[in-house]
Amino acid sequence: MLIEFGEQSAKKHAVVIGAGFGGLSCAKKLRKSRSCRVTLIDRNPYQLFSPLLYQVATASLPEDDIAFPVRTAYRDVQFVRGEVTNIDTTAKELTLSNGKTVSYDDLILAVGSEGTTFGIPGVAENTFQMKTVNDAREIRRSLLRTYESVEDGLLPLEHLNVVIVGGGPTGVELAGAVSELQREIQREFEHIAPKATVTLLEAGPRLLPSFHPNSSKYTLKTLTRMGVHVQVDAAVTEATNRSLRLKDGKEIIAGTRIWAAGVVAPPHWKFLGETDRGNRIQVNSNLQLSDAIWVIGDAASYPDSNGRPLPMVAPVAIQQGKHVARQIRRRESSKPLEVFKYRDKGQMATIGRRKAVVEMNSWLRFQGSLAWLTWLALHLAYLSGGRNRTSIFADWIWNYIVWTPRRTITE
């Protein structure tokens, strides 16, 4: 069954797969084209603001704050909820999981990434990932329910321990947030909560390996002061239903084990072309796989000035989404396509309230309260929808003044 779209069928049809940062930025800019109609396809009816997933996981924000409904975002973009199972590049046609098909003239693949276990035994079965709302919900439930179960004598005290694997921005932000949660929850469980610990494991020699060493040192010092047990050069070799085992033979017992050690592109799309070790599809200088197929964001393997693939972060996806939209519109005007050039605007990570690191370029780096305020402002700017911005801003102010964990009736 072919999905039709009414009176606009005479226009060129651009189909975007994925409503993440790259997909939405492309659809937003492309919708202004007079000769192109845009369809956005995603399995979820919302855009997930994944940089704040850790705050949902640690009961700081309600999940609705970081999920922006796509249908109400841009009225002139057709949204189809579904999962693409196949692409017929010859017929220029997509097949959805419900059996329906969608034809296209231009296809923009913006399918994001997923967590990877690096093939380590037991990780998939015995640790939490943090890529979806449901993942964050499960982590929050584990963190909060464990206190009730330990208090009631249903679980041993060691289950209060939390272990996070991965010393990148996600792991650092999560470790700081869990530490703050543990401190605040002592008011409710004053007899057992002081026994809870949080451990952050990094396989490499330092935290935040993509940052300047001074930022890594500040992060380590700050987390340690917050009570986080940080271990570097600590590669995990196995995960069990009660612990993580390290390469040096040590075993860390914890009731909540969170895996934040890396991501790869979904392997489902490897049939489209050559891929790198992270399943990312290699594209040309215009971000094209062919004349009609474009790949952006985490799914695209595009080299930086040093020949390394660009990082799998939101700014890359946003810039690539806008670039592809511009190229399709340039082609409409019979203009030559432009080479994609990434503008690196820096990187940042928050560690806790009034604690963060920001690197704008090789010489402008700062830490502490100013970095934290910069982090807050930038994340608010990236959010879609005025309601989400207002709600999160209000929540952050409230949490700063009087912080209490956000629970649901099932927790």
MIBALUM-277189 format. One record per residue (C-alpha): residue in one letter; x, y, z. Coordinates in steps of 0.001 Angstrom, whole numbers, always signed. Layout:
# residues N
@type: A | u: X | v: Y | w: Z $
...
***
This chain:
# residues 411
@type: M | u: +0 | v: +0 | w: +0 $
@type: L | u: +1473 | v: +3368 | w: -1066 $
@type: I | u: +949 | v: +6345 | w: +1222 $
@type: E | u: -292 | v: +9379 | w: -757 $
@type: F | u: -138 | v: +13014 | w: +309 $
@type: G | u: -2881 | v: +14819 | w: -1594 $
@type: E | u: -2607 | v: +17876 | w: -3781 $
@type: Q | u: +1129 | v: +18354 | w: -3288 $
@type: S | u: +2001 | v: +15084 | w: -5048 $
@type: A | u: +3334 | v: +17033 | w: -8053 $
@type: K | u: +6153 | v: +18481 | w: -5960 $
@type: K | u: +9468 | v: +16739 | w: -5394 $
@type: H | u: +9235 | v: +14556 | w: -2310 $
@type: A | u: +11954 | v: +14696 | w: +373 $
@type: V | u: +11676 | v: +12025 | w: +3055 $
@type: V | u: +13583 | v: +12353 | w: +6335 $
@type: I | u: +14027 | v: +9213 | w: +8436 $
@type: G | u: +14562 | v: +10141 | w: +12065 $
@type: A | u: +13193 | v: +12997 | w: +14188 $
@type: G | u: +16378 | v: +13669 | w: +16121 $
@type: F | u: +18531 | v: +16795 | w: +16020 $
@type: G | u: +19689 | v: +16263 | w: +12439 $
@type: G | u: +16364 | v: +15136 | w: +11025 $
@type: L | u: +14356 | v: +17971 | w: +12549 $
@type: S | u: +16887 | v: +20639 | w: +11572 $
@type: C | u: +16798 | v: +19365 | w: +7978 $
@type: A | u: +12982 | v: +19198 | w: +7834 $
@type: K | u: +12647 | v: +22655 | w: +9416 $
@type: K | u: +14846 | v: +24289 | w: +6786 $
@type: L | u: +13620 | v: +22200 | w: +3853 $
@type: R | u: +9954 | v: +22958 | w: +4488 $
@type: K | u: +10530 | v: +26491 | w: +3189 $
@type: S | u: +11151 | v: +25143 | w: -306 $
@type: R | u: +8432 | v: +25996 | w: -2827 $
@type: S | u: +9020 | v: +22970 | w: -5029 $
@type: C | u: +9571 | v: +20331 | w: -2362 $
@type: R | u: +7227 | v: +18666 | w: +99 $
@type: V | u: +8674 | v: +17081 | w: +3222 $
@type: T | u: +7766 | v: +13903 | w: +5065 $
@type: L | u: +9307 | v: +13038 | w: +8424 $
@type: I | u: +9251 | v: +9412 | w: +9607 $
@type: D | u: +10050 | v: +8211 | w: +13119 $
@type: R | u: +8997 | v: +5330 | w: +15347 $
@type: N | u: +8161 | v: +7820 | w: +18117 $
@type: P | u: +5805 | v: +10822 | w: +17828 $
@type: Y | u: +8278 | v: +13057 | w: +19665 $
@type: Q | u: +11781 | v: +14437 | w: +19456 $
@type: L | u: +13819 | v: +13224 | w: +22405 $
@type: F | u: +16220 | v: +15778 | w: +23851 $
@type: S | u: +18764 | v: +13110 | w: +24748 $
@type: P | u: +21355 | v: +15389 | w: +26438 $
@type: L | u: +18966 | v: +15690 | w: +29392 $
@type: L | u: +18046 | v: +12007 | w: +29648 $
@type: Y | u: +20335 | v: +11667 | w: +32636 $
@type: Q | u: +18215 | v: +14219 | w: +34543 $
@type: V | u: +15121 | v: +12105 | w: +33938 $
@type: A | u: +17064 | v: +9017 | w: +35031 $
@type: T | u: +18075 | v: +10714 | w: +38287 $
@type: A | u: +14594 | v: +12078 | w: +39082 $
@type: S | u: +15456 | v: +15744 | w: +38414 $
@type: L | u: +13132 | v: +16314 | w: +35452 $
@type: P | u: +9837 | v: +14757 | w: +34330 $
@type: E | u: +10161 | v: +12857 | w: +31060 $
@type: D | u: +7571 | v: +15071 | w: +29311 $
@type: D | u: +9988 | v: +18009 | w: +29536 $
@type: I | u: +12489 | v: +16406 | w: +27151 $
@type: A | u: +10014 | v: +14950 | w: +24643 $
@type: F | u: +8741 | v: +17465 | w: +22084 $
@type: P | u: +5703 | v: +16324 | w: +20016 $
@type: V | u: +6728 | v: +16271 | w: +16351 $
@type: R | u: +3224 | v: +16577 | w: +14889 $
@type: T | u: +2783 | v: +20047 | w: +16358 $
@type: A | u: +6288 | v: +21236 | w: +15514 $
@type: Y | u: +5873 | v: +22184 | w: +11868 $
@type: R | u: +2403 | v: +22100 | w: +10354 $
@type: D | u: +3777 | v: +22059 | w: +6816 $
@type: V | u: +5789 | v: +18864 | w: +7382 $
@type: Q | u: +3936 | v: +15580 | w: +6969 $
@type: F | u: +4701 | v: +13238 | w: +9870 $
@type: V | u: +4407 | v: +9459 | w: +9604 $
@type: R | u: +4819 | v: +7360 | w: +12714 $
@type: G | u: +6458 | v: +4105 | w: +11759 $
@type: E | u: +9691 | v: +2169 | w: +11470 $
@type: V | u: +11441 | v: +1833 | w: +8124 $
@type: T | u: +12385 | v: -1789 | w: +7488 $
@type: N | u: +13744 | v: -1558 | w: +3948 $
@type: I | u: +14874 | v: +905 | w: +1283 $
@type: D | u: +14581 | v: +70 | w: -2400 $
@type: T | u: +17124 | v: +2474 | w: -3894 $
@type: T | u: +16234 | v: +1496 | w: -7459 $
@type: A | u: +12506 | v: +2163 | w: -7111 $
@type: K | u: +13136 | v: +5006 | w: -4626 $
@type: E | u: +10707 | v: +3521 | w: -2168 $
@type: L | u: +10632 | v: +2850 | w: +1578 $
@type: T | u: +8847 | v: -13 | w: +3282 $
@type: L | u: +7446 | v: +483 | w: +6779 $
@type: S | u: +6961 | v: -2183 | w: +9440 $
@type: N | u: +3197 | v: -2077 | w: +8862 $
@type: G | u: +3684 | v: -3017 | w: +5206 $
@type: K | u: +2978 | v: +444 | w: +3787 $
@type: T | u: +5401 | v: +2048 | w: +1336 $
@type: V | u: +6533 | v: +5632 | w: +807 $
@type: S | u: +8147 | v: +6876 | w: -2411 $
@type: Y | u: +10806 | v: +9580 | w: -2393 $
@type: D | u: +12848 | v: +11805 | w: -4666 $
@type: D | u: +15362 | v: +12650 | w: -1954 $
@type: L | u: +15987 | v: +10537 | w: +1120 $
@type: I | u: +17730 | v: +11914 | w: +4203 $
@type: L | u: +18892 | v: +9236 | w: +6626 $
@type: A | u: +19106 | v: +10678 | w: +10154 $
@type: V | u: +18648 | v: +7555 | w: +12263 $
@type: G | u: +20925 | v: +8457 | w: +15180 $
@type: S | u: +22881 | v: +5926 | w: +17213 $
@type: E | u: +22495 | v: +3176 | w: +19793 $
@type: G | u: +24528 | v: +1925 | w: +22719 $
@type: T | u: +27258 | v: -638 | w: +22198 $
@type: T | u: +28508 | v: -3302 | w: +24603 $
@type: F | u: +31777 | v: -3949 | w: +22718 $
@type: G | u: +30925 | v: -7633 | w: +22931 $
@type: I | u: +31662 | v: -7791 | w: +26669 $
@type: P | u: +29877 | v: -10774 | w: +28271 $
@type: G | u: +26800 | v: -9969 | w: +30340 $
@type: V | u: +26654 | v: -6234 | w: +29599 $
@type: A | u: +23519 | v: -6395 | w: +27461 $
@type: E | u: +21676 | v: -8534 | w: +30004 $
@type: N | u: +22881 | v: -7030 | w: +33292 $
@type: T | u: +23357 | v: -3291 | w: +32815 $
@type: F | u: +21137 | v: -337 | w: +31969 $
@type: Q | u: +21692 | v: +1590 | w: +28746 $
@type: M | u: +20569 | v: +5222 | w: +28524 $
@type: K | u: +19388 | v: +5977 | w: +24992 $
@type: T | u: +15598 | v: +6140 | w: +25311 $
@type: V | u: +12924 | v: +7488 | w: +27645 $
@type: N | u: +12205 | v: +3938 | w: +28746 $
@type: D | u: +15903 | v: +3433 | w: +29597 $
@type: A | u: +15858 | v: +6563 | w: +31764 $
@type: R | u: +12622 | v: +5433 | w: +33365 $
@type: E | u: +14103 | v: +2037 | w: +34267 $
@type: I | u: +17218 | v: +3619 | w: +35771 $
@type: R | u: +15133 | v: +6011 | w: +37867 $
@type: R | u: +12941 | v: +3158 | w: +39046 $
@type: S | u: +15995 | v: +1115 | w: +40031 $
@type: L | u: +17598 | v: +4009 | w: +41879 $
@type: L | u: +14478 | v: +4873 | w: +43876 $
@type: R | u: +12904 | v: +1465 | w: +44443 $
@type: T | u: +16142 | v: +22 | w: +45777 $
@type: Y | u: +15975 | v: +2280 | w: +48821 $
@type: E | u: +12490 | v: +1017 | w: +49650 $
@type: S | u: +13550 | v: -2609 | w: +49196 $
@type: V | u: +16676 | v: -2239 | w: +51317 $
@type: E | u: +14712 | v: -377 | w: +54004 $
@type: D | u: +12190 | v: -3247 | w: +54098 $
@type: G | u: +14947 | v: -5859 | w: +54315 $
@type: L | u: +14173 | v: -7338 | w: +50889 $
@type: L | u: +17604 | v: -6526 | w: +49461 $
@type: P | u: +21088 | v: -6354 | w: +51031 $
@type: L | u: +22662 | v: -2961 | w: +51723 $
@type: E | u: +25162 | v: -3325 | w: +48872 $
@type: H | u: +22334 | v: -2915 | w: +46370 $
@type: L | u: +22348 | v: +811 | w: +47131 $
@type: N | u: +25685 | v: +1044 | w: +45315 $
@type: V | u: +25629 | v: +2483 | w: +41784 $
@type: V | u: +28299 | v: +1849 | w: +39147 $
@type: I | u: +28529 | v: +3866 | w: +35915 $
@type: V | u: +30781 | v: +2736 | w: +33085 $
@type: G | u: +32142 | v: +5391 | w: +30744 $
@type: G | u: +34066 | v: +8558 | w: +31571 $
@type: G | u: +32769 | v: +10681 | w: +28693 $
@type: P | u: +30296 | v: +13568 | w: +29132 $
@type: T | u: +27311 | v: +11229 | w: +29647 $
@type: G | u: +29048 | v: +9193 | w: +32344 $
@type: V | u: +30404 | v: +12272 | w: +34108 $
@type: E | u: +27039 | v: +14056 | w: +34102 $
@type: L | u: +25267 | v: +10934 | w: +35302 $
@type: A | u: +27788 | v: +10283 | w: +38094 $
@type: G | u: +27425 | v: +13832 | w: +39401 $
@type: A | u: +23622 | v: +13662 | w: +39268 $
@type: V | u: +23485 | v: +10290 | w: +41050 $
@type: S | u: +25785 | v: +11631 | w: +43754 $
@type: E | u: +23459 | v: +14608 | w: +44307 $
@type: L | u: +20446 | v: +12292 | w: +44357 $
@type: Q | u: +22079 | v: +10085 | w: +46987 $
@type: R | u: +22847 | v: +13106 | w: +49150 $
@type: E | u: +19329 | v: +14523 | w: +48945 $
@type: I | u: +17589 | v: +11195 | w: +49532 $
@type: Q | u: +19313 | v: +10845 | w: +52898 $
@type: R | u: +16509 | v: +12959 | w: +54348 $
@type: E | u: +14074 | v: +10134 | w: +53668 $
@type: F | u: +16306 | v: +7135 | w: +54407 $
@type: E | u: +18668 | v: +8511 | w: +57019 $
@type: H | u: +19692 | v: +5087 | w: +58360 $
@type: I | u: +20662 | v: +3417 | w: +55081 $
@type: A | u: +21276 | v: +6204 | w: +52549 $
@type: P | u: +24715 | v: +7209 | w: +53967 $
@type: K | u: +25913 | v: +3718 | w: +53028 $
@type: A | u: +25161 | v: +4232 | w: +49315 $
@type: T | u: +28063 | v: +4779 | w: +46925 $
@type: V | u: +28524 | v: +5796 | w: +43308 $
@type: T | u: +31499 | v: +4600 | w: +41260 $
@type: L | u: +32549 | v: +5880 | w: +37829 $
@type: L | u: +34724 | v: +3595 | w: +35695 $
@type: E | u: +36761 | v: +4737 | w: +32696 $
@type: A | u: +38788 | v: +2296 | w: +30595 $
@type: G | u: +41227 | v: +5005 | w: +29484 $
@type: P | u: +43767 | v: +7003 | w: +31484 $
@type: R | u: +41534 | v: +10044 | w: +32183 $
@type: L | u: +37959 | v: +11299 | w: +32277 $
@type: L | u: +36564 | v: +13321 | w: +29364 $
@type: P | u: +39253 | v: +12055 | w: +26951 $
@type: S | u: +38168 | v: +14426 | w: +24154 $
@type: F | u: +38659 | v: +17460 | w: +26435 $
@type: H | u: +41854 | v: +19280 | w: +27425 $
@type: P | u: +43756 | v: +17532 | w: +30262 $
@type: N | u: +43075 | v: +20491 | w: +32579 $
@type: S | u: +39330 | v: +19965 | w: +32145 $
@type: S | u: +39809 | v: +16275 | w: +32925 $
@type: K | u: +41729 | v: +17108 | w: +36097 $
@type: Y | u: +39049 | v: +19559 | w: +37259 $
@type: T | u: +36343 | v: +16974 | w: +36591 $
@type: L | u: +38172 | v: +14266 | w: +38521 $
@type: K | u: +38809 | v: +16607 | w: +41452 $
@type: T | u: +35204 | v: +17828 | w: +41521 $
@type: L | u: +33626 | v: +14384 | w: +41328 $
@type: T | u: +35934 | v: +13111 | w: +44054 $
@type: R | u: +34898 | v: +15996 | w: +46327 $
@type: M | u: +31277 | v: +15069 | w: +45646 $
@type: G | u: +31962 | v: +11570 | w: +46944 $
@type: V | u: +32172 | v: +9732 | w: +43624 $
@type: H | u: +34706 | v: +6895 | w: +43498 $
@type: V | u: +36478 | v: +7419 | w: +40178 $
@type: Q | u: +38620 | v: +4670 | w: +38673 $
@type: V | u: +40548 | v: +5190 | w: +35435 $
@type: D | u: +42340 | v: +2439 | w: +33468 $
@type: A | u: +39470 | v: +275 | w: +34706 $
@type: A | u: +38219 | v: -1796 | w: +31791 $
@type: V | u: +35187 | v: -4020 | w: +32420 $
@type: T | u: +35571 | v: -7652 | w: +31326 $
@type: E | u: +32214 | v: -9035 | w: +32477 $
@type: A | u: +28886 | v: -7956 | w: +33935 $
@type: T | u: +26811 | v: -10198 | w: +36198 $
@type: N | u: +23396 | v: -9735 | w: +37788 $
@type: R | u: +25039 | v: -8272 | w: +40884 $
@type: S | u: +28442 | v: -6866 | w: +39877 $
@type: L | u: +30978 | v: -5729 | w: +37317 $
@type: R | u: +34333 | v: -7491 | w: +36949 $
@type: L | u: +37417 | v: -5551 | w: +35892 $
@type: K | u: +40519 | v: -6538 | w: +33937 $
@type: D | u: +42663 | v: -6376 | w: +37104 $
@type: G | u: +40481 | v: -9034 | w: +38731 $
@type: K | u: +38515 | v: -6706 | w: +41006 $
@type: E | u: +34752 | v: -7055 | w: +41342 $
@type: I | u: +32434 | v: -4153 | w: +42151 $
@type: I | u: +29052 | v: -5103 | w: +43579 $
@type: A | u: +26165 | v: -2755 | w: +42819 $
@type: G | u: +22409 | v: -2944 | w: +42528 $
@type: T | u: +22274 | v: -390 | w: +39692 $
@type: R | u: +24809 | v: -841 | w: +36890 $
@type: I | u: +24667 | v: +1753 | w: +34096 $
@type: W | u: +26518 | v: +1409 | w: +30790 $
@type: A | u: +27481 | v: +4754 | w: +29219 $
@type: A | u: +30639 | v: +3602 | w: +27478 $
@type: G | u: +29983 | v: +4352 | w: +23832 $
@type: V | u: +27618 | v: +4392 | w: +20887 $
@type: V | u: +27501 | v: +3081 | w: +17323 $
@type: A | u: +25218 | v: +3677 | w: +14374 $
@type: P | u: +22420 | v: +1099 | w: +13950 $
@type: P | u: +23784 | v: -1856 | w: +11940 $
@type: H | u: +20491 | v: -2201 | w: +10023 $
@type: W | u: +21597 | v: +362 | w: +7406 $
@type: K | u: +24969 | v: -1152 | w: +6528 $
@type: F | u: +23531 | v: -2573 | w: +3298 $
@type: L | u: +23357 | v: +936 | w: +1846 $
@type: G | u: +27119 | v: +1396 | w: +1445 $
@type: E | u: +30595 | v: +1201 | w: +2938 $
@type: T | u: +30708 | v: +1606 | w: +6705 $
@type: D | u: +33377 | v: +2158 | w: +9346 $
@type: R | u: +33896 | v: +190 | w: +12556 $
@type: G | u: +31052 | v: +2075 | w: +14216 $
@type: N | u: +28569 | v: +1110 | w: +11474 $
@type: R | u: +28640 | v: +4694 | w: +10176 $
@type: I | u: +28012 | v: +5031 | w: +6438 $
@type: Q | u: +30800 | v: +6704 | w: +4474 $
@type: V | u: +29513 | v: +9699 | w: +2502 $
@type: N | u: +31045 | v: +12098 | w: +5 $
@type: S | u: +31968 | v: +15731 | w: +625 $
@type: N | u: +28332 | v: +16786 | w: +140 $
@type: L | u: +27050 | v: +14199 | w: +2664 $
@type: Q | u: +25653 | v: +12118 | w: -185 $
@type: L | u: +25612 | v: +8366 | w: -587 $
@type: S | u: +24133 | v: +8775 | w: -4079 $
@type: D | u: +22350 | v: +11520 | w: -5997 $
@type: A | u: +19112 | v: +10839 | w: -4127 $
@type: I | u: +20337 | v: +9637 | w: -701 $
@type: W | u: +21908 | v: +11810 | w: +1987 $
@type: V | u: +23203 | v: +10639 | w: +5372 $
@type: I | u: +23592 | v: +12942 | w: +8391 $
@type: G | u: +24322 | v: +12855 | w: +12097 $
@type: D | u: +25515 | v: +9787 | w: +13956 $
@type: A | u: +24858 | v: +7524 | w: +10962 $
@type: A | u: +27301 | v: +9419 | w: +8712 $
@type: S | u: +31050 | v: +8845 | w: +8625 $
@type: Y | u: +32536 | v: +12173 | w: +7553 $
@type: P | u: +36176 | v: +13087 | w: +8273 $
@type: D | u: +37357 | v: +16189 | w: +10084 $
@type: S | u: +40508 | v: +18099 | w: +9135 $
@type: N | u: +42639 | v: +15362 | w: +10720 $
@type: G | u: +40910 | v: +12550 | w: +8854 $
@type: R | u: +38994 | v: +11296 | w: +11887 $
@type: P | u: +35194 | v: +10874 | w: +11723 $
@type: L | u: +33304 | v: +13815 | w: +13199 $
@type: P | u: +32036 | v: +13177 | w: +16754 $
@type: M | u: +28569 | v: +11757 | w: +17292 $
@type: V | u: +27120 | v: +14864 | w: +18949 $
@type: A | u: +24106 | v: +17117 | w: +18399 $
@type: P | u: +25958 | v: +20132 | w: +16885 $
@type: V | u: +27323 | v: +17949 | w: +14084 $
@type: A | u: +23876 | v: +16537 | w: +13301 $
@type: I | u: +22231 | v: +19976 | w: +13336 $
@type: Q | u: +24806 | v: +21528 | w: +11006 $
@type: Q | u: +24636 | v: +18560 | w: +8642 $
@type: G | u: +20830 | v: +18642 | w: +8582 $
@type: K | u: +20834 | v: +22314 | w: +7630 $
@type: H | u: +23546 | v: +21717 | w: +5028 $
@type: V | u: +21576 | v: +18980 | w: +3256 $
@type: A | u: +18452 | v: +21154 | w: +3172 $
@type: R | u: +20474 | v: +23979 | w: +1602 $
@type: Q | u: +21920 | v: +21638 | w: -1017 $
@type: I | u: +18518 | v: +20333 | w: -2073 $
@type: R | u: +17279 | v: +23905 | w: -2410 $
@type: R | u: +20433 | v: +24907 | w: -4332 $
@type: R | u: +19853 | v: +22055 | w: -6731 $
@type: E | u: +16302 | v: +23323 | w: -7300 $
@type: S | u: +17853 | v: +26603 | w: -8442 $
@type: S | u: +20391 | v: +24774 | w: -10646 $
@type: K | u: +23247 | v: +25877 | w: -8413 $
@type: P | u: +26272 | v: +23637 | w: -7737 $
@type: L | u: +26381 | v: +21684 | w: -4494 $
@type: E | u: +28655 | v: +22850 | w: -1694 $
@type: V | u: +31124 | v: +20862 | w: +354 $
@type: F | u: +30103 | v: +20382 | w: +3984 $
@type: K | u: +32332 | v: +22177 | w: +6469 $
@type: Y | u: +31810 | v: +21622 | w: +10172 $
@type: R | u: +32191 | v: +24595 | w: +12486 $
@type: D | u: +33404 | v: +23277 | w: +15818 $
@type: K | u: +31852 | v: +25508 | w: +18479 $
@type: G | u: +33432 | v: +23623 | w: +21361 $
@type: Q | u: +32257 | v: +21125 | w: +23934 $
@type: M | u: +30959 | v: +21107 | w: +27482 $
@type: A | u: +29900 | v: +18841 | w: +30315 $
@type: T | u: +28108 | v: +19532 | w: +33573 $
@type: I | u: +29196 | v: +17776 | w: +36750 $
@type: G | u: +26625 | v: +19081 | w: +39205 $
@type: R | u: +24981 | v: +22254 | w: +40374 $
@type: R | u: +27381 | v: +25166 | w: +39718 $
@type: K | u: +29981 | v: +22694 | w: +38454 $
@type: A | u: +30793 | v: +22270 | w: +34760 $
@type: V | u: +33562 | v: +22501 | w: +32163 $
@type: V | u: +33301 | v: +24426 | w: +28886 $
@type: E | u: +35781 | v: +24533 | w: +26016 $
@type: M | u: +34930 | v: +26995 | w: +23257 $
@type: N | u: +38215 | v: +26499 | w: +21374 $
@type: S | u: +41878 | v: +25661 | w: +22008 $
@type: W | u: +42464 | v: +28726 | w: +24184 $
@type: L | u: +39068 | v: +29644 | w: +25679 $
@type: R | u: +38292 | v: +27193 | w: +28470 $
@type: F | u: +36538 | v: +27826 | w: +31785 $
@type: Q | u: +35080 | v: +25920 | w: +34714 $
@type: G | u: +32764 | v: +26256 | w: +37694 $
@type: S | u: +29691 | v: +28476 | w: +37993 $
@type: L | u: +30193 | v: +30408 | w: +34730 $
@type: A | u: +30617 | v: +27148 | w: +32815 $
@type: W | u: +27484 | v: +25762 | w: +34478 $
@type: L | u: +25420 | v: +28820 | w: +33527 $
@type: T | u: +26745 | v: +28567 | w: +29960 $
@type: W | u: +25747 | v: +24910 | w: +29870 $
@type: L | u: +22227 | v: +25789 | w: +31086 $
@type: A | u: +21781 | v: +28567 | w: +28533 $
@type: L | u: +22970 | v: +26491 | w: +25586 $
@type: H | u: +20762 | v: +23534 | w: +26432 $
@type: L | u: +17732 | v: +25786 | w: +26765 $
@type: A | u: +18548 | v: +27283 | w: +23361 $
@type: Y | u: +18743 | v: +23834 | w: +21742 $
@type: L | u: +15380 | v: +22746 | w: +23151 $
@type: S | u: +12414 | v: +22622 | w: +20787 $
@type: G | u: +9205 | v: +24327 | w: +21881 $
@type: G | u: +8570 | v: +27257 | w: +24193 $
@type: R | u: +6610 | v: +25127 | w: +26655 $
@type: N | u: +9559 | v: +22748 | w: +27130 $
@type: R | u: +11975 | v: +25635 | w: +27671 $
@type: T | u: +9695 | v: +27303 | w: +30211 $
@type: S | u: +9011 | v: +24065 | w: +32073 $
@type: I | u: +12653 | v: +22995 | w: +32271 $
@type: F | u: +13803 | v: +26473 | w: +33283 $
@type: A | u: +11225 | v: +26500 | w: +36095 $
@type: D | u: +12266 | v: +22986 | w: +37173 $
@type: W | u: +15929 | v: +23934 | w: +37234 $
@type: I | u: +15226 | v: +26984 | w: +39410 $
@type: W | u: +13116 | v: +24896 | w: +41781 $
@type: N | u: +15741 | v: +22137 | w: +41945 $
@type: Y | u: +18426 | v: +24687 | w: +42703 $
@type: I | u: +16442 | v: +26113 | w: +45633 $
@type: V | u: +14661 | v: +23039 | w: +47005 $
@type: W | u: +15617 | v: +19725 | w: +45410 $
@type: T | u: +13414 | v: +16646 | w: +45841 $
@type: P | u: +13345 | v: +13512 | w: +43667 $
@type: R | u: +10484 | v: +13327 | w: +41159 $
@type: R | u: +8607 | v: +10090 | w: +41609 $
@type: T | u: +5716 | v: +8421 | w: +39854 $
@type: I | u: +3056 | v: +6363 | w: +41579 $
@type: T | u: +4874 | v: +3178 | w: +40478 $
@type: E | u: +8063 | v: +4122 | w: +42286 $
***
